[in-house]
Amino acid sequence: MSIFKSMNITSSALTSQRLRMDVISSNIANIDTTRAKQVDGEWEPYRRKTVTLSANEGRFANFLNKAMGKNDVGNGVQVTKINEDTETPFKLVYDPTHPDANEDGYVEMPNVDLLKEMVDLISATRSYEANITVFNANKAMLTKALEIGK
Amino acid sequence: MAINSISLLNPTQITNQTNKLTVQPTPYEAQQNFASFLNEAIQSVNNQQIQSDVLTQKLINGEDVDLHEVMIASQKASITLNATMEVRNKMIDAYQEIMRMSI
């Protein structure tokens, strides 16, 4: 129903921000994980994960509307990919007693930066709140519309 | 999501228009049309309520459903129900206006 289009768009944004929050939770939870996956028999530490968001305009109805010259706002936002951060190198910590230490006594720790994660966390929380505000404003508009003619 | 019809006038509307030009609907037919319209509208309101119930049930059963989706479904149900109440109030007003007519 078209009166709920805005609500559906807000819903997609909330879902995306929830997923982003899940990814940040995973990053912070695995900040000390030295055994995330095995590569050639060797344990590799956890890699920082990030999400890629994109506008959701890939439905047939959207393309049809555009081709017919009608305005189309799309279906909101979606998470297209969860990327692994392969750019940032792992942190090396000297700890010879660690079971995953190499011959020189250094341990590879995940490339998760707690400060970055905290900034992302606040960003995700604020985006979620902003979308809730949009939803409430939209609901207030619909409720006001029902008062027409009272 | 429903795909919008390509032509502004769909075939049924065109036939309805030609019918209107030739024959006026009898009061019985008009009542039938109104009844079916009302029935469909209430059906769609009911569907929103059912959708909201299903999502709430899923949430309390611990299934994979987001909290905000449940809240949004319940708000949609609430708004459609309020819209129905407005239409009902208007209809009852109109009915009472007619009944108050002095003959």
gemmi code that builds the backbone of each chain (N, CA, C; Angstrom):
import gemmi

chains = {
    "A": [
        ("MET", (0.845, -1.195, 0.000), (0.000, 0.000, 0.000), (0.878, 1.242, 0.000)),
        ("SER", (0.507, 2.201, -0.824), (1.430, 3.316, -1.009), (1.486, 4.248, 0.201)),
        ("ILE", (0.437, 4.266, 1.050), (0.537, 5.155, 2.215), (1.587, 4.644, 3.191)),
        ("PHE", (1.946, 3.369, 3.065), (2.934, 2.814, 3.978), (4.318, 2.733, 3.346)),
        ("LYS", (4.489, 3.338, 2.152), (5.781, 3.257, 1.465), (6.907, 3.812, 2.342)),
        ("SER", (6.639, 4.999, 2.903), (7.654, 5.636, 3.748), (8.016, 4.746, 4.930)),
        ("MET", (6.982, 4.097, 5.498), (7.244, 3.196, 6.631), (8.094, 2.014, 6.204)),
        ("ASN", (7.838, 1.495, 4.999), (8.631, 0.357, 4.520), (10.078, 0.776, 4.295)),
        ("ILE", (10.273, 2.002, 3.779), (11.631, 2.501, 3.558), (12.343, 2.638, 4.901)),
        ("THR", (11.649, 3.221, 5.886), (12.239, 3.347, 7.224), (12.591, 1.977, 7.793)),
        ("SER", (11.695, 1.024, 7.569), (11.944, -0.332, 8.062), (13.230, -0.911, 7.481)),
        ("SER", (13.448, -0.670, 6.161), (14.665, -1.202, 5.536), (15.904, -0.561, 6.148)),
        ("ALA", (15.798, 0.758, 6.448), (16.944, 1.456, 7.059), (17.220, 0.911, 8.452)),
        ("LEU", (16.155, 0.658, 9.215), (16.333, 0.129, 10.573), (16.977, -1.254, 10.523)),
        ("THR", (16.526, -2.074, 9.566), (17.103, -3.416, 9.431), (18.589, -3.318, 9.098)),
        ("SER", (18.946, -2.387, 8.168), (20.355, -2.222, 7.787), (21.189, -1.797, 8.987)),
        ("GLN", (20.660, -0.844, 9.766), (21.428, -0.364, 10.922), (21.568, -1.440, 11.978)),
        ("ARG", (20.543, -2.301, 12.110), (20.634, -3.424, 13.051), (21.775, -4.355, 12.619)),
        ("LEU", (21.815, -4.629, 11.311), (22.862, -5.528, 10.806), (24.242, -4.917, 11.028)),
        ("ARG", (24.334, -3.587, 10.812), (25.598, -2.894, 11.034), (26.013, -3.048, 12.502)),
        ("MET", (25.013, -2.912, 13.384), (25.260, -3.077, 14.819), (25.741, -4.497, 15.126)),
        ("ASP", (25.152, -5.490, 14.472), (25.583, -6.883, 14.667), (27.050, -7.041, 14.282)),
        ("VAL", (27.418, -6.423, 13.130), (28.802, -6.531, 12.656), (29.757, -5.871, 13.644)),
        ("ILE", (29.378, -4.691, 14.173), (30.230, -3.999, 15.150), (30.355, -4.855, 16.410)),
        ("SER", (29.244, -5.450, 16.855), (29.287, -6.333, 18.025), (30.266, -7.457, 17.808)),
        ("SER", (30.204, -8.045, 16.603), (31.114, -9.146, 16.279), (32.566, -8.680, 16.318)),
        ("ASN", (32.836, -7.483, 15.760), (34.200, -6.949, 15.756), (34.723, -6.759, 17.177)),
        ("ILE", (33.887, -6.156, 18.039), (34.346, -5.882, 19.411), (34.477, -7.189, 20.193)),
        ("ALA", (33.552, -8.111, 19.953), (33.607, -9.386, 20.679), (34.870, -10.161, 20.326)),
        ("ASN", (35.317, -10.017, 19.074), (36.466, -10.798, 18.612), (37.766, -10.008, 18.646)),
        ("ILE", (37.833, -9.001, 19.503), (39.003, -8.114, 19.503), (40.274, -8.857, 19.918)),
        ("ASP", (40.145, -9.980, 20.638), (41.325, -10.750, 21.058), (41.379, -12.133, 20.409)),
        ("THR", (40.542, -12.368, 19.398), (40.468, -13.699, 18.804), (41.673, -13.957, 17.896)),
        ("THR", (42.468, -14.940, 18.263), (43.635, -15.251, 17.434), (43.358, -16.416, 16.492)),
        ("ARG", (42.247, -17.128, 16.724), (41.937, -18.273, 15.862), (40.555, -18.095, 15.253)),
        ("ALA", (40.478, -17.333, 14.163), (39.189, -17.105, 13.511), (38.974, -18.124, 12.399)),
        ("LYS", (39.994, -18.329, 11.562), (39.861, -19.350, 10.509), (41.238, -19.906, 10.164)),
        ("GLN", (41.202, -21.095, 9.581), (42.457, -21.747, 9.240), (42.804, -21.506, 7.777)),
        ("VAL", (44.023, -20.996, 7.539), (44.508, -20.816, 6.174), (45.763, -21.678, 6.024)),
        ("ASP", (45.709, -22.672, 5.148), (46.816, -23.618, 4.915), (47.313, -24.251, 6.222)),
        ("GLY", (46.378, -24.647, 7.072), (46.760, -25.303, 8.316), (47.231, -24.380, 9.410)),
        ("GLU", (47.339, -23.094, 9.108), (47.761, -22.111, 10.123), (46.546, -21.305, 10.567)),
        ("TRP", (46.459, -21.044, 11.872), (45.346, -20.212, 12.358), (45.609, -18.754, 12.030)),
        ("GLU", (44.550, -18.075, 11.564), (44.651, -16.653, 11.249), (43.738, -15.887, 12.209)),
        ("PRO", (44.202, -14.722, 12.720), (43.320, -13.976, 13.628), (42.100, -13.411, 12.918)),
        ("TYR", (41.150, -12.951, 13.719), (39.898, -12.366, 13.205), (40.206, -11.105, 12.401)),
        ("ARG", (39.488, -10.956, 11.277), (39.624, -9.731, 10.488), (38.421, -8.835, 10.742)),
        ("ARG", (38.686, -7.525, 10.828), (37.609, -6.557, 11.045), (36.613, -6.609, 9.886)),
        ("LYS", (35.323, -6.574, 10.210), (34.284, -6.632, 9.172), (33.567, -5.293, 9.085)),
        ("THR", (33.210, -4.911, 7.857), (32.413, -3.698, 7.643), (31.264, -4.024, 6.698)),
        ("VAL", (30.232, -3.180, 6.707), (29.096, -3.422, 5.810), (29.119, -2.424, 4.655)),
        ("THR", (28.604, -2.855, 3.506), (28.417, -1.963, 2.358), (26.919, -1.763, 2.168)),
        ("LEU", (26.475, -0.510, 2.240), (25.052, -0.208, 2.060), (24.820, 0.303, 0.642)),
        ("SER", (23.684, -0.042, 0.069), (23.357, 0.502, -1.250), (21.860, 0.752, -1.326)),
        ("ALA", (21.478, 1.678, -2.201), (20.058, 1.977, -2.374), (19.371, 0.792, -3.027)),
        ("ASN", (18.199, 0.429, -2.495), (17.464, -0.722, -3.022), (16.508, -0.247, -4.108)),
        ("GLU", (16.978, -0.339, -5.366), (16.119, 0.103, -6.479), (16.034, -0.973, -7.542)),
        ("GLY", (16.362, -2.177, -7.149), (16.509, -3.233, -8.146), (15.270, -4.025, -8.476)),
        ("ARG", (14.087, -3.540, -8.064), (12.893, -4.338, -8.337), (12.314, -3.996, -9.698)),
        ("PHE", (11.567, -4.934, -10.225), (10.991, -4.763, -11.561), (10.091, -3.539, -11.614)),
        ("ALA", (9.245, -3.358, -10.580), (8.304, -2.236, -10.576), (9.040, -0.901, -10.629)),
        ("ASN", (10.221, -0.829, -9.960), (10.990, 0.414, -9.969), (11.520, 0.724, -11.362)),
        ("PHE", (12.054, -0.323, -12.019), (12.593, -0.125, -13.371), (11.480, 0.255, -14.336)),
        ("LEU", (10.316, -0.378, -14.165), (9.180, -0.096, -15.051), (8.746, 1.364, -14.885)),
        ("ASN", (8.645, 1.803, -13.625), (8.244, 3.184, -13.362), (9.224, 4.165, -13.978)),
        ("LYS", (10.541, 3.844, -13.844), (11.549, 4.747, -14.379), (11.472, 4.794, -15.894)),
        ("ALA", (11.312, 3.607, -16.507), (11.259, 3.541, -17.964), (10.057, 4.305, -18.494)),
        ("MET", (8.986, 4.372, -17.706), (7.788, 5.085, -18.141), (7.825, 6.553, -17.765)),
        ("GLY", (8.978, 6.996, -17.229), (9.132, 8.412, -16.919), (8.441, 8.837, -15.644)),
        ("LYS", (7.997, 7.861, -14.822), (7.353, 8.217, -13.545), (8.425, 8.383, -12.485)),
        ("ASN", (8.133, 9.187, -11.491), (9.072, 9.334, -10.385), (9.014, 8.085, -9.515)),
        ("ASP", (10.180, 7.648, -9.092), (10.229, 6.467, -8.238), (11.292, 6.680, -7.173)),
        ("VAL", (10.913, 6.517, -5.912), (11.872, 6.770, -4.844), (12.625, 5.508, -4.430)),
        ("GLY", (12.287, 4.381, -5.011), (12.981, 3.149, -4.650), (12.415, 2.531, -3.385)),
        ("ASN", (13.109, 1.500, -2.899), (12.605, 0.753, -1.746), (13.492, 0.905, -0.525)),
        ("GLY", (14.203, 2.025, -0.438), (15.027, 2.232, 0.743), (16.446, 1.756, 0.564)),
        ("VAL", (16.986, 1.142, 1.598), (18.399, 0.811, 1.619), (18.555, -0.685, 1.907)),
        ("GLN", (19.662, -1.235, 1.477), (19.920, -2.645, 1.793), (21.417, -2.856, 1.983)),
        ("VAL", (21.751, -3.893, 2.728), (23.153, -4.253, 2.901), (23.511, -5.199, 1.765)),
        ("THR", (24.463, -4.779, 0.913), (24.815, -5.640, -0.216), (25.937, -6.600, 0.134)),
        ("LYS", (26.818, -6.198, 1.052), (27.966, -7.061, 1.316), (28.514, -6.798, 2.713)),
        ("ILE", (29.031, -7.843, 3.338), (29.812, -7.673, 4.559), (31.261, -7.941, 4.164)),
        ("ASN", (32.068, -6.870, 4.166), (33.459, -6.989, 3.704), (34.380, -7.322, 4.861)),
        ("GLU", (35.511, -7.965, 4.528), (36.557, -8.165, 5.519), (37.668, -7.162, 5.234)),
        ("ASP", (38.177, -6.543, 6.288), (39.224, -5.534, 6.147), (40.562, -6.232, 5.923)),
        ("THR", (41.017, -6.253, 4.656), (42.300, -6.891, 4.357), (43.411, -5.859, 4.216)),
        ("GLU", (43.045, -4.557, 4.286), (44.039, -3.483, 4.123), (44.891, -3.320, 5.390)),
        ("THR", (44.180, -3.204, 6.535), (44.890, -2.967, 7.791), (45.633, -4.235, 8.210)),
        ("PRO", (46.942, -4.118, 8.547), (47.682, -5.320, 8.958), (47.311, -5.752, 10.375)),
        ("PHE", (47.578, -7.031, 10.693), (47.324, -7.510, 12.052), (48.308, -6.856, 13.015)),
        ("LYS", (47.864, -6.701, 14.268), (48.758, -6.111, 15.276), (49.663, -7.210, 15.828)),
        ("LEU", (50.949, -6.905, 15.985), (51.883, -7.889, 16.536), (52.129, -7.572, 18.010)),
        ("VAL", (51.888, -8.558, 18.864), (52.067, -8.371, 20.306), (53.092, -9.392, 20.790)),
        ("TYR", (54.051, -8.939, 21.574), (55.092, -9.850, 22.064), (54.547, -10.610, 23.278)),
        ("ASP", (54.372, -11.922, 23.108), (53.870, -12.766, 24.211), (54.309, -14.210, 23.942)),
        ("PRO", (55.541, -14.565, 24.355), (56.081, -15.904, 24.015), (55.286, -17.043, 24.628)),
        ("THR", (54.512, -16.770, 25.707), (53.771, -17.861, 26.354), (52.484, -18.201, 25.613)),
        ("HIS", (52.082, -17.350, 24.675), (50.828, -17.579, 23.954), (50.973, -18.783, 23.022)),
        ("PRO", (49.988, -19.686, 22.989), (50.113, -20.871, 22.111), (50.218, -20.530, 20.625)),
        ("ASP", (49.728, -19.358, 20.196), (49.793, -18.993, 18.781), (50.979, -18.082, 18.460)),
        ("ALA", (51.934, -17.961, 19.391), (53.100, -17.107, 19.134), (54.003, -17.751, 18.084)),
        ("ASN", (54.684, -16.919, 17.264), (55.605, -17.465, 16.264), (56.982, -17.705, 16.892)),
        ("GLU", (57.978, -18.038, 16.073), (59.294, -18.419, 16.612), (59.921, -17.284, 17.414)),
        ("ASP", (59.650, -16.023, 17.004), (60.235, -14.882, 17.718), (59.434, -14.477, 18.956)),
        ("GLY", (58.324, -15.153, 19.210), (57.536, -14.840, 20.404), (56.442, -13.813, 20.181)),
        ("TYR", (56.194, -13.457, 18.903), (55.154, -12.464, 18.616), (53.842, -13.157, 18.254)),
        ("VAL", (52.711, -12.572, 18.692), (51.377, -13.101, 18.370), (50.680, -12.098, 17.459)),
        ("GLU", (50.056, -12.612, 16.398), (49.259, -11.744, 15.525), (47.893, -11.552, 16.152)),
        ("MET", (47.519, -10.305, 16.421), (46.206, -10.006, 17.002), (45.309, -9.397, 15.924)),
        ("PRO", (43.976, -9.495, 16.088), (43.053, -8.969, 15.057), (43.295, -7.496, 14.750)),
        ("ASN", (42.939, -7.082, 13.519), (43.128, -5.681, 13.119), (41.928, -4.825, 13.494)),
        ("VAL", (41.277, -5.162, 14.605), (40.129, -4.380, 15.085), (40.651, -3.231, 15.933)),
        ("ASP", (40.199, -2.009, 15.600), (40.575, -0.829, 16.388), (39.359, -0.428, 17.221)),
        ("LEU", (39.498, -0.536, 18.539), (38.359, -0.295, 19.424), (37.794, 1.114, 19.263)),
        ("LEU", (38.669, 2.091, 19.034), (38.190, 3.474, 18.872), (37.294, 3.600, 17.648)),
        ("LYS", (37.766, 3.003, 16.528), (36.969, 3.045, 15.294), (35.612, 2.385, 15.525)),
        ("GLU", (35.646, 1.238, 16.228), (34.395, 0.504, 16.456), (33.431, 1.332, 17.293)),
        ("MET", (33.973, 2.051, 18.286), (33.120, 2.874, 19.141), (32.476, 4.005, 18.332)),
        ("VAL", (33.260, 4.603, 17.429), (32.704, 5.669, 16.574), (31.603, 5.100, 15.681)),
        ("ASP", (31.864, 3.922, 15.096), (30.848, 3.276, 14.254), (29.593, 2.947, 15.059)),
        ("LEU", (29.815, 2.521, 16.300), (28.706, 2.146, 17.185), (27.791, 3.344, 17.420)),
        ("ILE", (28.406, 4.491, 17.736), (27.613, 5.706, 17.975), (26.902, 6.111, 16.696)),
        ("SER", (27.626, 6.008, 15.573), (27.037, 6.365, 14.281), (25.813, 5.497, 13.988)),
        ("ALA", (25.930, 4.189, 14.219), (24.809, 3.279, 13.956), (23.644, 3.596, 14.880)),
        ("THR", (23.931, 3.857, 16.149), (22.864, 4.174, 17.107), (22.129, 5.441, 16.693)),
        ("ARG", (22.904, 6.465, 16.308), (22.283, 7.733, 15.926), (21.465, 7.585, 14.647)),
        ("SER", (21.981, 6.805, 13.671), (21.208, 6.587, 12.439), (19.894, 5.897, 12.764)),
        ("TYR", (19.955, 4.924, 13.674), (18.739, 4.194, 14.071), (17.735, 5.177, 14.672)),
        ("GLU", (18.229, 6.045, 15.570), (17.350, 7.031, 16.204), (16.759, 7.977, 15.173)),
        ("ALA", (17.598, 8.408, 14.210), (17.110, 9.328, 13.175), (15.977, 8.690, 12.397)),
        ("ASN", (16.125, 7.392, 12.079), (15.080, 6.712, 11.315), (13.813, 6.524, 12.131)),
        ("ILE", (13.969, 6.313, 13.455), (12.783, 6.226, 14.321), (12.058, 7.572, 14.314)),
        ("THR", (12.833, 8.669, 14.325), (12.220, 10.004, 14.279), (11.442, 10.190, 12.984)),
        ("VAL", (12.031, 9.723, 11.866), (11.334, 9.807, 10.574), (10.026, 9.033, 10.639)),
        ("PHE", (10.090, 7.834, 11.236), (8.885, 7.003, 11.341), (7.806, 7.722, 12.143)),
        ("ASN", (8.202, 8.292, 13.276), (7.221, 8.971, 14.131), (6.624, 10.185, 13.431)),
        ("ALA", (7.471, 10.924, 12.694), (6.967, 12.087, 11.957), (5.954, 11.635, 10.918)),
        ("ASN", (6.271, 10.519, 10.247), (5.378, 9.986, 9.226), (4.048, 9.547, 9.831)),
        ("LYS", (4.142, 8.915, 10.998), (2.916, 8.473, 11.669), (2.081, 9.683, 12.098)),
        ("ALA", (2.781, 10.724, 12.567), (2.061, 11.939, 12.975), (1.332, 12.548, 11.786)),
        ("MET", (1.988, 12.504, 10.591), (1.341, 13.029, 9.384), (0.084, 12.250, 9.053)),
        ("LEU", (0.179, 10.917, 9.098), (-0.983, 10.081, 8.764), (-2.108, 10.312, 9.771)),
        ("THR", (-1.745, 10.427, 11.061), (-2.765, 10.650, 12.086), (-3.436, 11.997, 11.885)),
        ("LYS", (-2.627, 13.002, 11.488), (-3.186, 14.330, 11.210), (-4.139, 14.255, 10.023)),
        ("ALA", (-3.733, 13.468, 8.999), (-4.583, 13.336, 7.805), (-5.943, 12.751, 8.173)),
        ("LEU", (-5.975, 11.867, 9.171), (-7.252, 11.262, 9.588), (-8.140, 12.278, 10.297)),
        ("GLU", (-7.544, 13.400, 10.710), (-8.341, 14.412, 11.397), (-9.014, 15.373, 10.424)),
        ("ILE", (-8.716, 15.200, 9.103), (-9.329, 16.089, 8.107), (-10.847, 15.946, 8.193)),
        ("GLY", (-11.533, 17.052, 8.299), (-12.994, 17.029, 8.284), (-13.627, 16.763, 9.625)),
        ("LYS", (-12.854, 16.726, 10.671), (-13.440, 16.449, 11.988), (-14.115, 17.689, 12.539)),
    ],
    "B": [
        ("MET", (4.904, -6.170, -3.559), (4.368, -4.869, -3.981), (3.598, -5.024, -5.274)),
        ("ALA", (2.466, -4.352, -5.337), (1.642, -4.459, -6.535), (2.265, -3.632, -7.650)),
        ("ILE", (2.172, -4.153, -8.885), (2.687, -3.400, -10.024), (1.572, -2.481, -10.510)),
        ("ASN", (1.887, -1.190, -10.636), (0.865, -0.246, -11.079), (0.452, -0.560, -12.510)),
        ("SER", (-0.812, -0.400, -12.780), (-1.283, -0.703, -14.126), (-0.724, 0.332, -15.105)),
        ("ILE", (-0.480, -0.122, -16.337), (0.206, 0.723, -17.307), (-0.707, 1.846, -17.770)),
        ("SER", (-1.932, 1.508, -18.137), (-2.863, 2.533, -18.586), (-3.575, 3.139, -17.388)),
        ("LEU", (-3.916, 4.401, -17.486), (-4.625, 5.035, -16.379), (-5.999, 4.417, -16.203)),
        ("LEU", (-6.612, 4.081, -17.323), (-7.917, 3.432, -17.260), (-7.713, 1.951, -17.514)),
        ("ASN", (-8.084, 1.121, -16.576), (-7.987, -0.310, -16.869), (-9.285, -0.761, -17.540)),
        ("PRO", (-9.233, -1.929, -18.219), (-10.378, -2.340, -19.036), (-11.704, -2.343, -18.273)),
        ("THR", (-11.702, -2.755, -17.011), (-12.973, -2.824, -16.282), (-13.561, -1.434, -16.103)),
        ("GLN", (-12.655, -0.451, -15.867), (-13.166, 0.911, -15.695), (-13.820, 1.410, -16.979)),
        ("ILE", (-13.166, 1.079, -18.116), (-13.704, 1.542, -19.398), (-15.102, 0.960, -19.593)),
        ("THR", (-15.261, -0.355, -19.347), (-16.578, -0.971, -19.528), (-17.571, -0.367, -18.548)),
        ("ASN", (-17.122, -0.095, -17.309), (-18.021, 0.514, -16.335), (-18.525, 1.861, -16.826)),
        ("GLN", (-17.589, 2.628, -17.455), (-17.996, 3.948, -17.927), (-19.043, 3.853, -19.028)),
        ("THR", (-18.830, 2.917, -19.957), (-19.807, 2.773, -21.038), (-21.150, 2.317, -20.457)),
        ("ASN", (-21.088, 1.437, -19.449), (-22.326, 0.989, -18.817), (-23.082, 2.161, -18.200)),
        ("LYS", (-22.316, 3.044, -17.566), (-22.928, 4.179, -16.874), (-23.714, 5.036, -17.862)),
        ("LEU", (-23.148, 5.164, -19.073), (-23.808, 6.006, -20.067), (-25.150, 5.409, -20.481)),
        ("THR", (-25.210, 4.088, -20.549), (-26.437, 3.470, -21.060), (-27.435, 3.170, -19.939)),
        ("VAL", (-26.990, 2.400, -18.918), (-27.945, 2.002, -17.865), (-27.503, 2.538, -16.512)),
        ("GLN", (-28.403, 3.094, -15.775), (-28.140, 3.491, -14.390), (-28.223, 2.235, -13.517)),
        ("PRO", (-27.335, 2.095, -12.510), (-27.465, 0.930, -11.639), (-28.716, 1.046, -10.784)),
        ("THR", (-29.385, -0.070, -10.604), (-30.565, -0.067, -9.731), (-30.109, 0.115, -8.288)),
        ("PRO", (-30.965, 0.561, -7.382), (-30.583, 0.714, -5.973), (-30.013, -0.585, -5.400)),
        ("TYR", (-30.596, -1.724, -5.835), (-30.114, -3.010, -5.332), (-28.646, -3.219, -5.726)),
        ("GLU", (-28.345, -2.940, -7.019), (-26.969, -3.109, -7.507), (-26.006, -2.189, -6.781)),
        ("ALA", (-26.465, -0.921, -6.603), (-25.617, 0.058, -5.926), (-25.275, -0.429, -4.522)),
        ("GLN", (-26.296, -0.995, -3.857), (-26.082, -1.490, -2.495), (-25.088, -2.651, -2.500)),
        ("GLN", (-25.248, -3.537, -3.511), (-24.331, -4.685, -3.623), (-22.900, -4.191, -3.808)),
        ("ASN", (-22.727, -3.186, -4.719), (-21.388, -2.641, -4.957), (-20.795, -2.085, -3.678)),
        ("PHE", (-21.620, -1.321, -2.952), (-21.140, -0.689, -1.734), (-20.771, -1.760, -0.698)),
        ("ALA", (-21.628, -2.781, -0.598), (-21.382, -3.846, 0.383), (-20.070, -4.558, 0.077)),
        ("SER", (-19.844, -4.856, -1.229), (-18.624, -5.591, -1.569), (-17.395, -4.712, -1.347)),
        ("PHE", (-17.532, -3.423, -1.651), (-16.425, -2.488, -1.417), (-16.066, -2.442, 0.067)),
        ("LEU", (-17.110, -2.345, 0.894), (-16.896, -2.272, 2.347), (-16.256, -3.557, 2.847)),
        ("ASN", (-16.761, -4.664, 2.299), (-16.238, -5.976, 2.706), (-14.750, -6.077, 2.407)),
        ("GLU", (-14.367, -5.647, 1.180), (-12.955, -5.721, 0.786), (-12.093, -4.832, 1.675)),
        ("ALA", (-12.603, -3.623, 1.951), (-11.829, -2.681, 2.773), (-11.590, -3.270, 4.158)),
        ("ILE", (-12.651, -3.843, 4.739), (-12.514, -4.392, 6.096), (-11.605, -5.609, 6.072)),
        ("GLN", (-11.685, -6.358, 4.963), (-10.794, -7.521, 4.811), (-9.325, -7.084, 4.853)),
        ("SER", (-9.018, -5.991, 4.153), (-7.613, -5.542, 4.116), (-7.175, -5.005, 5.470)),
        ("VAL", (-8.090, -4.367, 6.204), (-7.766, -3.919, 7.569), (-7.479, -5.132, 8.441)),
        ("ASN", (-8.332, -6.153, 8.291), (-8.162, -7.381, 9.072), (-6.827, -8.044, 8.765)),
        ("ASN", (-6.438, -8.003, 7.475), (-5.149, -8.600, 7.094), (-3.992, -7.931, 7.821)),
        ("GLN", (-4.068, -6.589, 7.934), (-3.004, -5.871, 8.654), (-2.941, -6.336, 10.099)),
        ("GLN", (-4.113, -6.515, 10.720), (-4.143, -6.971, 12.121), (-3.533, -8.362, 12.233)),
        ("ILE", (-3.883, -9.231, 11.274), (-3.369, -10.610, 11.303), (-1.857, -10.599, 11.155)),
        ("GLN", (-1.388, -9.758, 10.215), (0.062, -9.631, 9.977), (0.771, -9.229, 11.270)),
        ("SER", (0.194, -8.235, 11.957), (0.771, -7.755, 13.214), (0.785, -8.877, 14.252)),
        ("ASP", (-0.340, -9.632, 14.330), (-0.427, -10.743, 15.292), (0.636, -11.797, 15.015)),
        ("VAL", (0.784, -12.137, 13.712), (1.739, -13.182, 13.324), (3.153, -12.787, 13.738)),
        ("LEU", (3.496, -11.500, 13.462), (4.849, -11.026, 13.803), (5.072, -11.022, 15.315)),
        ("THR", (4.051, -10.587, 16.061), (4.179, -10.584, 17.531), (4.392, -12.002, 18.041)),
        ("GLN", (3.610, -12.931, 17.482), (3.728, -14.339, 17.870), (5.137, -14.841, 17.591)),
        ("LYS", (5.656, -14.493, 16.404), (7.005, -14.928, 16.034), (8.025, -14.384, 17.017)),
        ("LEU", (7.854, -13.106, 17.383), (8.813, -12.468, 18.296), (8.817, -13.169, 19.646)),
        ("ILE", (7.620, -13.449, 20.201), (7.605, -14.053, 21.539), (8.004, -15.519, 21.485)),
        ("ASN", (7.911, -16.137, 20.303), (8.403, -17.513, 20.184), (9.905, -17.557, 19.953)),
        ("GLY", (10.522, -16.393, 19.848), (11.968, -16.353, 19.684), (12.433, -16.642, 18.275)),
        ("GLU", (11.555, -16.425, 17.268), (11.991, -16.657, 15.891), (12.801, -15.463, 15.391)),
        ("ASP", (13.375, -15.637, 14.202), (14.263, -14.594, 13.670), (13.441, -13.455, 13.073)),
        ("VAL", (13.011, -12.525, 13.936), (12.258, -11.376, 13.448), (12.704, -10.165, 14.255)),
        ("ASP", (12.889, -9.020, 13.549), (13.400, -7.824, 14.219), (12.293, -7.144, 15.018)),
        ("LEU", (12.697, -6.576, 16.145), (11.738, -5.896, 17.019), (11.058, -4.742, 16.299)),
        ("HIS", (11.856, -3.973, 15.497), (11.251, -2.808, 14.846), (10.222, -3.221, 13.810)),
        ("GLU", (10.413, -4.415, 13.190), (9.413, -4.873, 12.213), (8.078, -5.137, 12.894)),
        ("VAL", (8.142, -5.715, 14.097), (6.922, -5.985, 14.855), (6.229, -4.669, 15.207)),
        ("MET", (7.029, -3.703, 15.672), (6.451, -2.410, 16.051), (5.829, -1.714, 14.839)),
        ("ILE", (6.541, -1.770, 13.697), (6.028, -1.094, 12.495), (4.737, -1.759, 12.039)),
        ("ALA", (4.693, -3.101, 12.091), (3.469, -3.810, 11.690), (2.312, -3.402, 12.589)),
        ("SER", (2.574, -3.277, 13.894), (1.482, -2.918, 14.806), (1.031, -1.482, 14.555)),
        ("GLN", (1.983, -0.587, 14.209), (1.598, 0.797, 13.907), (0.769, 0.872, 12.632)),
        ("LYS", (1.177, 0.060, 11.621), (0.399, 0.031, 10.369), (-1.026, -0.425, 10.656)),
        ("ALA", (-1.140, -1.487, 11.466), (-2.458, -2.011, 11.809), (-3.261, -0.942, 12.525)),
        ("SER", (-2.617, -0.228, 13.431), (-3.312, 0.811, 14.196), (-3.809, 1.920, 13.275)),
        ("ILE", (-2.960, 2.334, 12.310), (-3.364, 3.432, 11.417), (-4.508, 3.004, 10.504)),
        ("THR", (-4.428, 1.779, 9.957), (-5.525, 1.325, 9.077), (-6.815, 1.220, 9.867)),
        ("LEU", (-6.718, 0.747, 11.124), (-7.922, 0.627, 11.944), (-8.507, 2.009, 12.224)),
        ("ASN", (-7.642, 2.990, 12.532), (-8.130, 4.352, 12.773), (-8.815, 4.913, 11.541)),
        ("ALA", (-8.216, 4.654, 10.346), (-8.821, 5.132, 9.099), (-10.197, 4.509, 8.929)),
        ("THR", (-10.323, 3.199, 9.232), (-11.626, 2.531, 9.129), (-12.637, 3.154, 10.072)),
        ("MET", (-12.196, 3.468, 11.286), (-13.107, 4.074, 12.256), (-13.607, 5.423, 11.744)),
        ("GLU", (-12.700, 6.185, 11.075), (-13.116, 7.479, 10.529), (-14.195, 7.293, 9.472)),
        ("VAL", (-13.965, 6.298, 8.580), (-14.944, 6.039, 7.514), (-16.269, 5.623, 8.133)),
        ("ARG", (-16.216, 4.747, 9.143), (-17.436, 4.280, 9.808), (-18.186, 5.457, 10.435)),
        ("ASN", (-17.438, 6.339, 11.119), (-18.089, 7.494, 11.751), (-18.790, 8.360, 10.716)),
        ("LYS", (-18.112, 8.560, 9.562), (-18.721, 9.362, 8.502), (-20.002, 8.703, 8.013)),
        ("MET", (-19.956, 7.361, 7.835), (-21.122, 6.646, 7.326), (-22.286, 6.760, 8.300)),
        ("ILE", (-22.001, 6.585, 9.576), (-23.057, 6.657, 10.591), (-23.631, 8.067, 10.657)),
        ("ASP", (-22.759, 9.059, 10.526), (-23.234, 10.448, 10.496), (-24.213, 10.661, 9.353)),
        ("ALA", (-23.807, 10.164, 8.164), (-24.655, 10.330, 6.983), (-25.996, 9.639, 7.195)),
        ("TYR", (-25.948, 8.411, 7.736), (-27.176, 7.653, 7.988), (-28.082, 8.399, 8.948)),
        ("GLN", (-27.506, 8.935, 10.024), (-28.325, 9.629, 11.016), (-28.893, 10.917, 10.450)),
        ("GLU", (-28.090, 11.557, 9.584), (-28.587, 12.773, 8.933), (-29.829, 12.471, 8.126)),
        ("ILE", (-29.774, 11.360, 7.385), (-30.932, 10.970, 6.554), (-32.125, 10.618, 7.457)),
        ("MET", (-31.860, 9.876, 8.555), (-32.945, 9.448, 9.432), (-33.614, 10.635, 10.120)),
        ("ARG", (-32.842, 11.710, 10.311), (-33.401, 12.880, 10.994), (-34.276, 13.727, 10.066)),
        ("MET", (-34.250, 13.360, 8.785), (-35.009, 14.160, 7.807), (-36.500, 14.096, 8.105)),
        ("SER", (-37.136, 15.242, 8.249), (-38.576, 15.237, 8.570), (-39.375, 15.121, 7.279)),
        ("ILE", (-40.301, 14.154, 7.245), (-41.102, 13.935, 6.045), (-42.532, 14.390, 6.317)),
    ],
}
model = gemmi.Model(1)
for chain_id, residues in chains.items():
    chain = gemmi.Chain(chain_id)
    for i, (resn, *xyz) in enumerate(residues, 1):
        res = gemmi.Residue()
        res.name, res.seqid = resn, gemmi.SeqId(i, " ")
        for name, pos in zip(("N", "CA", "C"), xyz):
            atom = gemmi.Atom()
            atom.name, atom.element = name, gemmi.Element(name[0])
            atom.pos, atom.b_iso = gemmi.Position(*pos), 0.0
            res.add_atom(atom)
        chain.add_residue(res)
    model.add_chain(chain)
structure = gemmi.Structure()
structure.add_model(model)
structure.setup_entities()
